[in-house]
């Protein structure tokens, strides 16, 4: 009964109780599901002398080696390596469990068999969206889909959507987490939802038609596409007075872009507007939202679900867990997943605000929260800018710099080689949409100085484009995720993990 507290009171538990209940659930999960049925982790735990009873506290998680994206990739010896991470139950082992015998006596063998199928049989799949490697499949069972629906319902609750609301889902229709989480947010959250499929299905014009007809209260989608959608809707004089919440996922969002989206929504006739972000990734099989907060105040952070998984913040160099409030890399462990399961998964994402268990200052919920900005390892690029080679440039910072310029709408950063020669120096080229009647000469100077002050480099070239040209460059309506950073160098460098440390190898951008 005590363990049920973490499911029934997930949003109102103290830090000590959360950690205690999570440790108990982790032990049960490892004992009942992971170690008996995961080929990969059964072998890994045996190699390190670990059992389910090795984890008496959450701190004991540090004893488990990290799992990384590389661990799931195909090799010559294991061309379908991802299958090693799928839980495959042994019928004889399940049949011998006292709980199975009891359920068979109570409900009959047929009902027990159906229950095991719902728990363990893969019936749905999503894929990672990284561009640096072949997409990796992640399998869901019916139990996982129930958890996805739970996450969708909680997203609706935390974002303050109402049963009478209408929601327009503009995520691309694809086997990727963002679309399906939004789908379940509508169905499990009980709101009327229309899915447009994003720019690749109905296109921007088709989605604008639905803005006119549906007049949604909630708009959900990828930040770049939402910006293009609202900008074009304003140009066409669309009115959307009901709009009061924009929920974003699939990309990071800066404070500058939030302000621009809010301004566009107000131009569409919205009275008040919340612009909220979500954070999630395919390997977790769910995502976490912000709650509404005043637009002139910092976010209350991403509200986590302590009954469904554990997020650690670690030192990216040493791999050691960090205390609450410390910046570091995010590591995820599920607490009840079936299908594809990864433990202590290194996301490569970094939070500059760390983890907190204090009650949210806006909604009052008492649960773990991720604070601050989250940046991606894949947007730290190695560049050859002069005689000293191998300079690391953090383009996460450049994103904030560009979004905070009010005279800029959409933009794209392009990396090239001088004369497209692989042996030459790298070039940084900015493509920007000039808005608000800005003077090009003055804006070019401002952008160059901003880049130098934050990244210690000047753009080699700056090109100004109209809205249609920038949409074409970003691939709006033609690619799954609009491209804000493109690497056209003949030999681009992307970071990979090696022995727990970040190193670099040739490849395309993530």
FINUVEX-78771 format. One record per residue (C-alpha): residue number from 1; residue in three letters; x, y, z. Coordinates in steps of 0.25 Angstrom, whole numbers, plus 5000, padded with zeros to 4 digits. Example, Ala and Ser with C-alpha at 12.3 -4.5 7.8 and 13.67 -1.06 7.14 Angstrom:
2
pt k 1 r ALA east 5049 north 4982 up 5031
pt k 2 r SER east 5055 north 4996 up 5029
END
This chain:
510
pt k 1 r UNK east 5000 north 5000 up 5000
pt k 2 r UNK east 5011 north 5010 up 5004
pt k 3 r UNK east 5018 north 5008 up 4990
pt k 4 r UNK east 5005 north 5012 up 4983
pt k 5 r UNK east 5007 north 5026 up 4989
pt k 6 r UNK east 5017 north 5029 up 4978
pt k 7 r UNK east 5006 north 5026 up 4967
pt k 8 r UNK east 4994 north 5033 up 4974
pt k 9 r UNK east 5002 north 5045 up 4980
pt k 10 r UNK east 5013 north 5047 up 4970
pt k 11 r UNK east 5011 north 5062 up 4970
pt k 12 r UNK east 5011 north 5064 up 4986
pt k 13 r UNK east 5023 north 5056 up 4992
pt k 14 r UNK east 5035 north 5061 up 5000
pt k 15 r UNK east 5049 north 5059 up 4994
pt k 16 r UNK east 5053 north 5048 up 5005
pt k 17 r UNK east 5040 north 5040 up 5002
pt k 18 r UNK east 5041 north 5041 up 4987
pt k 19 r UNK east 5055 north 5036 up 4988
pt k 20 r UNK east 5051 north 5025 up 4997
pt k 21 r UNK east 5039 north 5020 up 4989
pt k 22 r UNK east 5047 north 5021 up 4976
pt k 23 r UNK east 5058 north 5012 up 4982
pt k 24 r UNK east 5048 north 5002 up 4986
pt k 25 r UNK east 5041 north 5002 up 4972
pt k 26 r UNK east 5055 north 5001 up 4965
pt k 27 r UNK east 5058 north 4988 up 4973
pt k 28 r UNK east 5045 north 4982 up 4970
pt k 29 r UNK east 5046 north 4986 up 4955
pt k 30 r UNK east 5060 north 4980 up 4954
pt k 31 r UNK east 5056 north 4968 up 4961
pt k 32 r UNK east 5043 north 4965 up 4954
pt k 33 r UNK east 5045 north 4970 up 4940
pt k 34 r UNK east 5059 north 4975 up 4936
pt k 35 r UNK east 5069 north 4965 up 4941
pt k 36 r UNK east 5061 north 4952 up 4938
pt k 37 r UNK east 5057 north 4957 up 4924
pt k 38 r UNK east 5068 north 4967 up 4918
pt k 39 r UNK east 5079 north 4959 up 4911
pt k 40 r UNK east 5088 north 4972 up 4912
pt k 41 r UNK east 5086 north 4976 up 4926
pt k 42 r UNK east 5086 north 4962 up 4932
pt k 43 r UNK east 5100 north 4960 up 4926
pt k 44 r UNK east 5104 north 4974 up 4930
pt k 45 r UNK east 5100 north 4972 up 4945
pt k 46 r UNK east 5106 north 4958 up 4946
pt k 47 r UNK east 5119 north 4964 up 4941
pt k 48 r UNK east 5119 north 4975 up 4952
pt k 49 r UNK east 5114 north 4966 up 4963
pt k 50 r UNK east 5101 north 4973 up 4964
pt k 51 r UNK east 5087 north 4968 up 4968
pt k 52 r UNK east 5073 north 4976 up 4970
pt k 53 r UNK east 5077 north 4976 up 4985
pt k 54 r UNK east 5089 north 4984 up 4982
pt k 55 r UNK east 5081 north 4996 up 4981
pt k 56 r UNK east 5076 north 5000 up 4995
pt k 57 r UNK east 5076 north 5015 up 4992
pt k 58 r UNK east 5076 north 5024 up 4979
pt k 59 r UNK east 5091 north 5027 up 4981
pt k 60 r UNK east 5094 north 5012 up 4979
pt k 61 r UNK east 5090 north 5015 up 4964
pt k 62 r UNK east 5104 north 5020 up 4962
pt k 63 r UNK east 5109 north 5005 up 4962
pt k 64 r UNK east 5102 north 5003 up 4949
pt k 65 r UNK east 5111 north 5006 up 4937
pt k 66 r UNK east 5105 north 5016 up 4927
pt k 67 r UNK east 5097 north 5013 up 4915
pt k 68 r UNK east 5100 north 5022 up 4903
pt k 69 r UNK east 5094 north 5023 up 4889
pt k 70 r UNK east 5106 north 5015 up 4884
pt k 71 r UNK east 5102 north 5003 up 4892
pt k 72 r UNK east 5090 north 5002 up 4883
pt k 73 r UNK east 5096 north 5003 up 4870
pt k 74 r UNK east 5098 north 4991 up 4860
pt k 75 r UNK east 5112 north 4985 up 4859
pt k 76 r UNK east 5118 north 4975 up 4850
pt k 77 r UNK east 5116 north 4964 up 4861
pt k 78 r UNK east 5102 north 4969 up 4865
pt k 79 r UNK east 5095 north 4975 up 4853
pt k 80 r UNK east 5082 north 4976 up 4862
pt k 81 r UNK east 5088 north 4981 up 4875
pt k 82 r UNK east 5076 north 4988 up 4879
pt k 83 r UNK east 5069 north 4975 up 4881
pt k 84 r UNK east 5077 north 4972 up 4893
pt k 85 r UNK east 5070 north 4983 up 4900
pt k 86 r UNK east 5056 north 4978 up 4898
pt k 87 r UNK east 5050 north 4970 up 4910
pt k 88 r UNK east 5047 north 4956 up 4906
pt k 89 r UNK east 5040 north 4948 up 4917
pt k 90 r UNK east 5042 north 4933 up 4919
pt k 91 r UNK east 5028 north 4927 up 4920
pt k 92 r UNK east 5033 north 4916 up 4930
pt k 93 r UNK east 5039 north 4926 up 4939
pt k 94 r UNK east 5026 north 4934 up 4939
pt k 95 r UNK east 5018 north 4922 up 4941
pt k 96 r UNK east 5025 north 4918 up 4954
pt k 97 r UNK east 5023 north 4931 up 4961
pt k 98 r UNK east 5012 north 4930 up 4972
pt k 99 r UNK east 5005 north 4943 up 4967
pt k 100 r UNK east 5003 north 4936 up 4954
pt k 101 r UNK east 4997 north 4923 up 4960
pt k 102 r UNK east 4988 north 4932 up 4969
pt k 103 r UNK east 4983 north 4940 up 4957
pt k 104 r UNK east 4981 north 4927 up 4949
pt k 105 r UNK east 4973 north 4921 up 4960
pt k 106 r UNK east 4965 north 4934 up 4961
pt k 107 r UNK east 4963 north 4938 up 4947
pt k 108 r UNK east 4967 north 4926 up 4939
pt k 109 r UNK east 4979 north 4923 up 4930
pt k 110 r UNK east 4974 north 4931 up 4918
pt k 111 r UNK east 4973 north 4944 up 4926
pt k 112 r UNK east 4987 north 4942 up 4931
pt k 113 r UNK east 4992 north 4940 up 4917
pt k 114 r UNK east 4985 north 4952 up 4912
pt k 115 r UNK east 4991 north 4960 up 4924
pt k 116 r UNK east 5005 north 4956 up 4920
pt k 117 r UNK east 5003 north 4959 up 4906
pt k 118 r UNK east 4999 north 4973 up 4909
pt k 119 r UNK east 5011 north 4975 up 4918
pt k 120 r UNK east 5022 north 4969 up 4910
pt k 121 r UNK east 5018 north 4968 up 4895
pt k 122 r UNK east 5023 north 4979 up 4887
pt k 123 r UNK east 5012 north 4985 up 4878
pt k 124 r UNK east 5017 north 4999 up 4875
pt k 125 r UNK east 5030 north 5006 up 4871
pt k 126 r UNK east 5036 north 5020 up 4871
pt k 127 r UNK east 5050 north 5023 up 4865
pt k 128 r UNK east 5061 north 5033 up 4870
pt k 129 r UNK east 5063 north 5045 up 4861
pt k 130 r UNK east 5078 north 5047 up 4861
pt k 131 r UNK east 5084 north 5050 up 4848
pt k 132 r UNK east 5098 north 5045 up 4852
pt k 133 r UNK east 5094 north 5030 up 4851
pt k 134 r UNK east 5083 north 5021 up 4846
pt k 135 r UNK east 5070 north 5023 up 4854
pt k 136 r UNK east 5069 north 5013 up 4866
pt k 137 r UNK east 5055 north 5007 up 4868
pt k 138 r UNK east 5049 north 5007 up 4882
pt k 139 r UNK east 5038 north 4997 up 4885
pt k 140 r UNK east 5026 north 4999 up 4893
pt k 141 r UNK east 5016 north 4989 up 4899
pt k 142 r UNK east 5002 north 4992 up 4903
pt k 143 r UNK east 5007 north 4995 up 4917
pt k 144 r UNK east 5017 north 5005 up 4911
pt k 145 r UNK east 5005 north 5012 up 4904
pt k 146 r UNK east 4998 north 5013 up 4917
pt k 147 r UNK east 5009 north 5020 up 4923
pt k 148 r UNK east 5010 north 5029 up 4910
pt k 149 r UNK east 4995 north 5032 up 4912
pt k 150 r UNK east 4998 north 5035 up 4927
pt k 151 r UNK east 5009 north 5045 up 4923
pt k 152 r UNK east 5000 north 5051 up 4912
pt k 153 r UNK east 4989 north 5053 up 4923
pt k 154 r UNK east 4999 north 5059 up 4933
pt k 155 r UNK east 5004 north 5069 up 4922
pt k 156 r UNK east 4990 north 5074 up 4920
pt k 157 r UNK east 4988 north 5075 up 4935
pt k 158 r UNK east 5001 north 5083 up 4937
pt k 159 r UNK east 4999 north 5092 up 4925
pt k 160 r UNK east 4986 north 5096 up 4931
pt k 161 r UNK east 4978 north 5091 up 4919
pt k 162 r UNK east 4963 north 5089 up 4921
pt k 163 r UNK east 4953 north 5079 up 4916
pt k 164 r UNK east 4945 north 5089 up 4908
pt k 165 r UNK east 4958 north 5093 up 4901
pt k 166 r UNK east 4962 north 5090 up 4886
pt k 167 r UNK east 4976 north 5087 up 4883
pt k 168 r UNK east 4983 north 5087 up 4869
pt k 169 r UNK east 4994 north 5077 up 4869
pt k 170 r UNK east 5004 north 5082 up 4858
pt k 171 r UNK east 5015 north 5071 up 4861
pt k 172 r UNK east 5019 north 5064 up 4848
pt k 173 r UNK east 5012 north 5051 up 4847
pt k 174 r UNK east 5023 north 5041 up 4848
pt k 175 r UNK east 5028 north 5029 up 4857
pt k 176 r UNK east 5034 north 5039 up 4867
pt k 177 r UNK east 5031 north 5042 up 4881
pt k 178 r UNK east 5027 north 5056 up 4880
pt k 179 r UNK east 5015 north 5053 up 4871
pt k 180 r UNK east 5010 north 5042 up 4879
pt k 181 r UNK east 5011 north 5048 up 4893
pt k 182 r UNK east 5003 north 5060 up 4887
pt k 183 r UNK east 4993 north 5050 up 4882
pt k 184 r UNK east 4991 north 5043 up 4895
pt k 185 r UNK east 4991 north 5057 up 4902
pt k 186 r UNK east 4978 north 5060 up 4895
pt k 187 r UNK east 4972 north 5046 up 4896
pt k 188 r UNK east 4976 north 5043 up 4911
pt k 189 r UNK east 4974 north 5058 up 4915
pt k 190 r UNK east 4960 north 5059 up 4909
pt k 191 r UNK east 4962 north 5071 up 4900
pt k 192 r UNK east 4957 north 5072 up 4886
pt k 193 r UNK east 4969 north 5070 up 4877
pt k 194 r UNK east 4972 north 5072 up 4862
pt k 195 r UNK east 4985 north 5067 up 4857
pt k 196 r UNK east 4990 north 5074 up 4845
pt k 197 r UNK east 5002 north 5065 up 4842
pt k 198 r UNK east 5011 north 5078 up 4842
pt k 199 r UNK east 5017 north 5084 up 4829
pt k 200 r UNK east 5019 north 5071 up 4822
pt k 201 r UNK east 5005 north 5066 up 4822
pt k 202 r UNK east 4995 north 5078 up 4821
pt k 203 r UNK east 5006 north 5088 up 4819
pt k 204 r UNK east 5006 north 5102 up 4825
pt k 205 r UNK east 4994 north 5107 up 4817
pt k 206 r UNK east 4986 north 5095 up 4821
pt k 207 r UNK east 4990 north 5097 up 4836
pt k 208 r UNK east 4986 north 5112 up 4835
pt k 209 r UNK east 4972 north 5108 up 4830
pt k 210 r UNK east 4970 north 5099 up 4842
pt k 211 r UNK east 4975 north 5111 up 4851
pt k 212 r UNK east 4963 north 5119 up 4845
pt k 213 r UNK east 4953 north 5108 up 4846
pt k 214 r UNK east 4956 north 5101 up 4859
pt k 215 r UNK east 4961 north 5114 up 4866
pt k 216 r UNK east 4969 north 5105 up 4876
pt k 217 r UNK east 4971 north 5109 up 4891
pt k 218 r UNK east 4984 north 5101 up 4891
pt k 219 r UNK east 4995 north 5100 up 4880
pt k 220 r UNK east 5005 north 5089 up 4881
pt k 221 r UNK east 5017 north 5086 up 4872
pt k 222 r UNK east 5032 north 5088 up 4868
pt k 223 r UNK east 5037 north 5103 up 4872
pt k 224 r UNK east 5042 north 5106 up 4858
pt k 225 r UNK east 5030 north 5101 up 4851
pt k 226 r UNK east 5021 north 5109 up 4861
pt k 227 r UNK east 5028 north 5121 up 4858
pt k 228 r UNK east 5027 north 5120 up 4843
pt k 229 r UNK east 5012 north 5117 up 4845
pt k 230 r UNK east 5009 north 5128 up 4854
pt k 231 r UNK east 5017 north 5138 up 4845
pt k 232 r UNK east 5010 north 5134 up 4833
pt k 233 r UNK east 4996 north 5134 up 4840
pt k 234 r UNK east 4999 north 5149 up 4844
pt k 235 r UNK east 5003 north 5153 up 4830
pt k 236 r UNK east 4989 north 5147 up 4825
pt k 237 r UNK east 4981 north 5154 up 4836
pt k 238 r UNK east 4977 north 5142 up 4843
pt k 239 r UNK east 4969 north 5144 up 4856
pt k 240 r UNK east 4971 north 5133 up 4867
pt k 241 r UNK east 4965 north 5140 up 4879
pt k 242 r UNK east 4963 north 5127 up 4887
pt k 243 r UNK east 4978 north 5123 up 4887
pt k 244 r UNK east 4984 north 5124 up 4901
pt k 245 r UNK east 4994 north 5113 up 4902
pt k 246 r UNK east 5006 north 5109 up 4892
pt k 247 r UNK east 5013 north 5096 up 4896
pt k 248 r UNK east 5026 north 5093 up 4889
pt k 249 r UNK east 5034 north 5081 up 4888
pt k 250 r UNK east 5045 north 5074 up 4879
pt k 251 r UNK east 5055 north 5085 up 4880
pt k 252 r UNK east 5061 north 5094 up 4890
pt k 253 r UNK east 5054 north 5108 up 4892
pt k 254 r UNK east 5061 north 5121 up 4897
pt k 255 r UNK east 5055 north 5132 up 4904
pt k 256 r UNK east 5056 north 5141 up 4892
pt k 257 r UNK east 5048 north 5131 up 4884
pt k 258 r UNK east 5037 north 5131 up 4895
pt k 259 r UNK east 5035 north 5146 up 4894
pt k 260 r UNK east 5034 north 5145 up 4879
pt k 261 r UNK east 5024 north 5134 up 4879
pt k 262 r UNK east 5016 north 5142 up 4890
pt k 263 r UNK east 5016 north 5155 up 4882
pt k 264 r UNK east 5011 north 5147 up 4869
pt k 265 r UNK east 5000 north 5141 up 4877
pt k 266 r UNK east 4996 north 5154 up 4883
pt k 267 r UNK east 4995 north 5160 up 4868
pt k 268 r UNK east 4986 north 5148 up 4865
pt k 269 r UNK east 4976 north 5154 up 4875
pt k 270 r UNK east 4980 north 5145 up 4887
pt k 271 r UNK east 4977 north 5152 up 4901
pt k 272 r UNK east 4987 north 5145 up 4909
pt k 273 r UNK east 4997 north 5134 up 4905
pt k 274 r UNK east 5006 north 5124 up 4912
pt k 275 r UNK east 5018 north 5119 up 4904
pt k 276 r UNK east 5022 north 5106 up 4910
pt k 277 r UNK east 5033 north 5096 up 4907
pt k 278 r UNK east 5034 north 5081 up 4909
pt k 279 r UNK east 5047 north 5073 up 4910
pt k 280 r UNK east 5047 north 5058 up 4906
pt k 281 r UNK east 5055 north 5048 up 4897
pt k 282 r UNK east 5051 north 5035 up 4890
pt k 283 r UNK east 5059 north 5027 up 4900
pt k 284 r UNK east 5051 north 5031 up 4912
pt k 285 r UNK east 5038 north 5028 up 4904
pt k 286 r UNK east 5031 north 5041 up 4910
pt k 287 r UNK east 5033 north 5056 up 4912
pt k 288 r UNK east 5032 north 5066 up 4923
pt k 289 r UNK east 5025 north 5080 up 4923
pt k 290 r UNK east 5026 north 5093 up 4929
pt k 291 r UNK east 5014 north 5099 up 4937
pt k 292 r UNK east 5009 north 5113 up 4933
pt k 293 r UNK east 5018 north 5124 up 4939
pt k 294 r UNK east 5018 north 5140 up 4937
pt k 295 r UNK east 5025 north 5143 up 4924
pt k 296 r UNK east 5034 north 5153 up 4931
pt k 297 r UNK east 5039 north 5142 up 4941
pt k 298 r UNK east 5048 north 5130 up 4940
pt k 299 r UNK east 5041 north 5117 up 4937
pt k 300 r UNK east 5038 north 5107 up 4948
pt k 301 r UNK east 5045 north 5096 up 4941
pt k 302 r UNK east 5041 north 5083 up 4935
pt k 303 r UNK east 5032 north 5075 up 4944
pt k 304 r UNK east 5036 north 5061 up 4945
pt k 305 r UNK east 5028 north 5048 up 4949
pt k 306 r UNK east 5035 north 5041 up 4960
pt k 307 r UNK east 5027 north 5028 up 4958
pt k 308 r UNK east 5031 north 5026 up 4944
pt k 309 r UNK east 5046 north 5029 up 4944
pt k 310 r UNK east 5058 north 5035 up 4951
pt k 311 r UNK east 5067 north 5046 up 4945
pt k 312 r UNK east 5081 north 5048 up 4951
pt k 313 r UNK east 5090 north 5060 up 4948
pt k 314 r UNK east 5104 north 5056 up 4947
pt k 315 r UNK east 5118 north 5062 up 4945
pt k 316 r UNK east 5120 north 5060 up 4930
pt k 317 r UNK east 5135 north 5057 up 4932
pt k 318 r UNK east 5135 north 5049 up 4944
pt k 319 r UNK east 5122 north 5042 up 4943
pt k 320 r UNK east 5119 north 5045 up 4958
pt k 321 r UNK east 5105 north 5049 up 4962
pt k 322 r UNK east 5103 north 5063 up 4966
pt k 323 r UNK east 5095 north 5069 up 4977
pt k 324 r UNK east 5082 north 5077 up 4975
pt k 325 r UNK east 5084 north 5090 up 4968
pt k 326 r UNK east 5097 north 5087 up 4961
pt k 327 r UNK east 5098 north 5088 up 4946
pt k 328 r UNK east 5102 north 5075 up 4939
pt k 329 r UNK east 5098 north 5064 up 4929
pt k 330 r UNK east 5085 north 5057 up 4930
pt k 331 r UNK east 5084 north 5042 up 4932
pt k 332 r UNK east 5071 north 5034 up 4931
pt k 333 r UNK east 5066 north 5021 up 4937
pt k 334 r UNK east 5052 north 5016 up 4935
pt k 335 r UNK east 5044 north 5010 up 4947
pt k 336 r UNK east 5033 north 5002 up 4940
pt k 337 r UNK east 5036 north 5001 up 4925
pt k 338 r UNK east 5035 north 4989 up 4917
pt k 339 r UNK east 5038 north 4987 up 4902
pt k 340 r UNK east 5052 north 4994 up 4900
pt k 341 r UNK east 5058 north 4997 up 4913
pt k 342 r UNK east 5071 north 5005 up 4915
pt k 343 r UNK east 5077 north 5008 up 4929
pt k 344 r UNK east 5085 north 5020 up 4933
pt k 345 r UNK east 5084 north 5025 up 4919
pt k 346 r UNK east 5094 north 5037 up 4917
pt k 347 r UNK east 5085 north 5047 up 4909
pt k 348 r UNK east 5097 north 5056 up 4905
pt k 349 r UNK east 5088 north 5068 up 4909
pt k 350 r UNK east 5092 north 5078 up 4919
pt k 351 r UNK east 5084 north 5086 up 4929
pt k 352 r UNK east 5090 north 5098 up 4935
pt k 353 r UNK east 5080 north 5099 up 4947
pt k 354 r UNK east 5081 north 5085 up 4952
pt k 355 r UNK east 5070 north 5077 up 4959
pt k 356 r UNK east 5061 north 5082 up 4970
pt k 357 r UNK east 5051 north 5075 up 4979
pt k 358 r UNK east 5045 north 5089 up 4985
pt k 359 r UNK east 5031 north 5092 up 4982
pt k 360 r UNK east 5028 north 5099 up 4969
pt k 361 r UNK east 5027 north 5114 up 4972
pt k 362 r UNK east 5015 north 5115 up 4962
pt k 363 r UNK east 5007 north 5103 up 4963
pt k 364 r UNK east 5011 north 5098 up 4976
pt k 365 r UNK east 5013 north 5084 up 4972
pt k 366 r UNK east 5024 north 5076 up 4981
pt k 367 r UNK east 5032 north 5067 up 4971
pt k 368 r UNK east 5045 north 5067 up 4965
pt k 369 r UNK east 5048 north 5078 up 4954
pt k 370 r UNK east 5059 north 5081 up 4944
pt k 371 r UNK east 5063 north 5096 up 4945
pt k 372 r UNK east 5069 north 5105 up 4935
pt k 373 r UNK east 5073 north 5103 up 4920
pt k 374 r UNK east 5076 north 5090 up 4914
pt k 375 r UNK east 5086 north 5089 up 4903
pt k 376 r UNK east 5090 north 5078 up 4894
pt k 377 r UNK east 5104 north 5072 up 4893
pt k 378 r UNK east 5102 north 5070 up 4878
pt k 379 r UNK east 5102 north 5085 up 4876
pt k 380 r UNK east 5116 north 5086 up 4881
pt k 381 r UNK east 5124 north 5086 up 4869
pt k 382 r UNK east 5139 north 5085 up 4866
pt k 383 r UNK east 5144 north 5096 up 4857
pt k 384 r UNK east 5157 north 5099 up 4850
pt k 385 r UNK east 5157 north 5114 up 4850
pt k 386 r UNK east 5172 north 5117 up 4849
pt k 387 r UNK east 5186 north 5112 up 4852
pt k 388 r UNK east 5181 north 5105 up 4865
pt k 389 r UNK east 5172 north 5094 up 4860
pt k 390 r UNK east 5161 north 5087 up 4868
pt k 391 r UNK east 5154 north 5099 up 4875
pt k 392 r UNK east 5141 north 5095 up 4881
pt k 393 r UNK east 5129 north 5104 up 4878
pt k 394 r UNK east 5116 north 5103 up 4886
pt k 395 r UNK east 5105 north 5107 up 4877
pt k 396 r UNK east 5095 north 5105 up 4888
pt k 397 r UNK east 5099 north 5119 up 4892
pt k 398 r UNK east 5098 north 5125 up 4878
pt k 399 r UNK east 5084 north 5121 up 4878
pt k 400 r UNK east 5080 north 5129 up 4890
pt k 401 r UNK east 5088 north 5141 up 4884
pt k 402 r UNK east 5081 north 5141 up 4871
pt k 403 r UNK east 5067 north 5139 up 4877
pt k 404 r UNK east 5069 north 5151 up 4886
pt k 405 r UNK east 5071 north 5160 up 4875
pt k 406 r UNK east 5057 north 5167 up 4872
pt k 407 r UNK east 5060 north 5170 up 4858
pt k 408 r UNK east 5062 north 5156 up 4854
pt k 409 r UNK east 5051 north 5146 up 4851
pt k 410 r UNK east 5055 north 5132 up 4847
pt k 411 r UNK east 5070 north 5128 up 4845
pt k 412 r UNK east 5079 north 5117 up 4841
pt k 413 r UNK east 5094 north 5115 up 4844
pt k 414 r UNK east 5102 north 5109 up 4833
pt k 415 r UNK east 5116 north 5103 up 4834
pt k 416 r UNK east 5125 north 5101 up 4822
pt k 417 r UNK east 5139 north 5100 up 4817
pt k 418 r UNK east 5146 north 5111 up 4810
pt k 419 r UNK east 5144 north 5108 up 4795
pt k 420 r UNK east 5138 north 5095 up 4800
pt k 421 r UNK east 5152 north 5090 up 4801
pt k 422 r UNK east 5153 north 5079 up 4812
pt k 423 r UNK east 5167 north 5084 up 4816
pt k 424 r UNK east 5163 north 5099 up 4817
pt k 425 r UNK east 5158 north 5107 up 4829
pt k 426 r UNK east 5144 north 5106 up 4834
pt k 427 r UNK east 5134 north 5117 up 4831
pt k 428 r UNK east 5122 north 5121 up 4839
pt k 429 r UNK east 5110 north 5127 up 4831
pt k 430 r UNK east 5098 north 5133 up 4836
pt k 431 r UNK east 5084 north 5133 up 4829
pt k 432 r UNK east 5074 north 5142 up 4836
pt k 433 r UNK east 5060 north 5147 up 4833
pt k 434 r UNK east 5060 north 5162 up 4835
pt k 435 r UNK east 5047 north 5168 up 4842
pt k 436 r UNK east 5042 north 5181 up 4848
pt k 437 r UNK east 5048 north 5189 up 4837
pt k 438 r UNK east 5063 north 5188 up 4842
pt k 439 r UNK east 5074 north 5194 up 4835
pt k 440 r UNK east 5083 north 5183 up 4829
pt k 441 r UNK east 5096 north 5190 up 4831
pt k 442 r UNK east 5094 north 5193 up 4845
pt k 443 r UNK east 5088 north 5179 up 4848
pt k 444 r UNK east 5099 north 5172 up 4841
pt k 445 r UNK east 5109 north 5180 up 4850
pt k 446 r UNK east 5101 north 5176 up 4863
pt k 447 r UNK east 5100 north 5162 up 4859
pt k 448 r UNK east 5115 north 5161 up 4857
pt k 449 r UNK east 5118 north 5168 up 4870
pt k 450 r UNK east 5108 north 5159 up 4877
pt k 451 r UNK east 5115 north 5146 up 4872
pt k 452 r UNK east 5129 north 5151 up 4875
pt k 453 r UNK east 5125 north 5155 up 4890
pt k 454 r UNK east 5118 north 5141 up 4892
pt k 455 r UNK east 5126 north 5132 up 4884
pt k 456 r UNK east 5139 north 5140 up 4881
pt k 457 r UNK east 5137 north 5138 up 4866
pt k 458 r UNK east 5131 north 5147 up 4855
pt k 459 r UNK east 5122 north 5141 up 4844
pt k 460 r UNK east 5129 north 5140 up 4831
pt k 461 r UNK east 5117 north 5144 up 4824
pt k 462 r UNK east 5102 north 5149 up 4827
pt k 463 r UNK east 5091 north 5147 up 4817
pt k 464 r UNK east 5077 north 5154 up 4819
pt k 465 r UNK east 5065 north 5146 up 4814
pt k 466 r UNK east 5050 north 5148 up 4813
pt k 467 r UNK east 5041 north 5139 up 4820
pt k 468 r UNK east 5039 north 5129 up 4809
pt k 469 r UNK east 5054 north 5128 up 4806
pt k 470 r UNK east 5057 north 5125 up 4821
pt k 471 r UNK east 5046 north 5114 up 4821
pt k 472 r UNK east 5052 north 5108 up 4809
pt k 473 r UNK east 5066 north 5108 up 4815
pt k 474 r UNK east 5060 north 5102 up 4828
pt k 475 r UNK east 5053 north 5091 up 4821
pt k 476 r UNK east 5039 north 5095 up 4826
pt k 477 r UNK east 5029 north 5085 up 4822
pt k 478 r UNK east 5040 north 5076 up 4815
pt k 479 r UNK east 5048 north 5070 up 4827
pt k 480 r UNK east 5043 north 5065 up 4841
pt k 481 r UNK east 5051 north 5075 up 4849
pt k 482 r UNK east 5053 north 5089 up 4843
pt k 483 r UNK east 5068 north 5091 up 4841
pt k 484 r UNK east 5074 north 5103 up 4849
pt k 485 r UNK east 5088 north 5098 up 4849
pt k 486 r UNK east 5094 north 5091 up 4837
pt k 487 r UNK east 5108 north 5086 up 4835
pt k 488 r UNK east 5112 north 5086 up 4820
pt k 489 r UNK east 5126 north 5083 up 4823
pt k 490 r UNK east 5132 north 5071 up 4815
pt k 491 r UNK east 5137 north 5065 up 4828
pt k 492 r UNK east 5128 north 5070 up 4840
pt k 493 r UNK east 5132 north 5067 up 4854
pt k 494 r UNK east 5121 north 5061 up 4864
pt k 495 r UNK east 5124 north 5057 up 4878
pt k 496 r UNK east 5123 north 5043 up 4882
pt k 497 r UNK east 5125 north 5036 up 4896
pt k 498 r UNK east 5137 north 5027 up 4898
pt k 499 r UNK east 5140 north 5022 up 4912
pt k 500 r UNK east 5131 north 5031 up 4918
pt k 501 r UNK east 5137 north 5043 up 4912
pt k 502 r UNK east 5133 north 5052 up 4901
pt k 503 r UNK east 5142 north 5051 up 4889
pt k 504 r UNK east 5140 north 5055 up 4874
pt k 505 r UNK east 5139 north 5047 up 4861
pt k 506 r UNK east 5135 north 5050 up 4847
pt k 507 r UNK east 5120 north 5050 up 4844
pt k 508 r UNK east 5108 north 5059 up 4841
pt k 509 r UNK east 5101 north 5068 up 4851
pt k 510 r UNK east 5091 north 5062 up 4861
END
